[in-house]
Amino acid sequence: MSATESNGTARELDIVVYGATGFVGKLLAEYLAENAPTNARIALGGRSREKLEAVRTGLGAGAASWPIVVADADDAAALDALAARTRVVATTVGPYAKYGRELVRACAEAGTDYVDLSGEVLFARDTIDRHHDTAKSTGARIVHSCGFDSIPSDLGVHVLHEAVAADDAGELTDTTLVVTSLSGGVSGGTIDSLRNQVDQSKKAPELRKIAATPYSLSPDRSHEPDLGRQSDMSIVKGEDIAPGVYGWKIPFVMGPANTRVVRRTNALRDWAYGRKFKYREVMSVGSSVFSPAIAVVATAGIGLGVAGFAFPSTRALLDRLLPKPGEGPDEATRDKGHFTIDVFTTTTTGARYAARVKAKGDPGYKATAVMLGESALGLAFDRDALPDVAGVLTPATGIGDVLVNRLRAAGVELSTRKL
């Protein structure tokens, strides 16, 4: 069954927002209430009817008729029924390794498209192993990482590749994503996902090895090229990335998840970016005389922060200091946020290109609601233009140019230039 045939059969609903009572779930519901087509059949899903009804009431008259779907994350029968009713499920319920496994299974078996905000490498690896073949057979698109993790990374490289291909300028080689500027809060859900992944790795050391492998999400790691060491913890000088890039760059904290998503995209496309495609993510710490020292201290801090979750004493301190799941910044703070990301590459012909992904709004909250919302809307309403693929996919392979066009229309910059 092809993906275009998958859930073209009559479904009662177009989109179910699962986890609509959570902090980001409410933001997603608000975004869809304001931006979905007037004839969109949207429902709110979660485990508490009372709380879901309260969220619906706060969305205004346009959402007054939205159905409520009650289903607990570990109730397989309820999730099966939910998946069978809709064309798309958009879930914000994490950590996904704890609360998302049954929902992915239900969607894969029902031929229902699925999007989430997961930045959890081990969860994605598990769903690939368990459900990729089932989803291919039913036509379901299971698309992880449809928020700030990892749409700017995946679509940034996607549009970069398209620009290079249009100029017949060869294939991508050394490619670096630079977080040029960023303003926003840290998501409590993201922290909880990191905490859960550390717990998984402690219980099963072999999982730690999988998570650390650059090609941990690839369809067949034995077919990946040997490009040498690809570290997630490198300090890089701007001039070594591209001419005109200044200052020192430190590892981007979301890079370990994002880089693996981008490499999966390349592999799923039969290495269309190139067999010499080498990818990393960093962020700027300025270009002052102090930036080398800042880079060293900040990089050490990232490593110590992640390691801190592995030890009870430091974990207890971090748990007190960091945001809790369900917490987030107020509306004024969310509106003030922004991000600018630049992706630089050199091709096999020696040409240099750059892409820019830029958006207003707190990256982990307001901008993420836009990205997840447009992902769900694209799957629900632009089916004829979607890539004809199914399985456990990435934003670029599962939604592709449909999502690029939707995000541009929503005010997100996705541009390219030859250097």
PyMOL commands that set and color helices and strands:
alter all, ss='L'
color gray80, all
select helices_A, chain A and resi 23-35+49-58+61-63+76-85+96-99+101-110+121-138+151-166+188-203+205-212+221-223+238-240+255-268+291-308+312-321+331-336+366-381+383-385+395-398+401-409
alter helices_A, ss='H'
color red, helices_A
select strands_A, chain A and resi 13-18+42-46+68-70+86-91+113-116+141-143+172-183+236-237+248-251+278-284+338-347+352-360+391-393+413-418
alter strands_A, ss='S'
color yellow, strands_A
deselect
rebuild
show_as cartoon
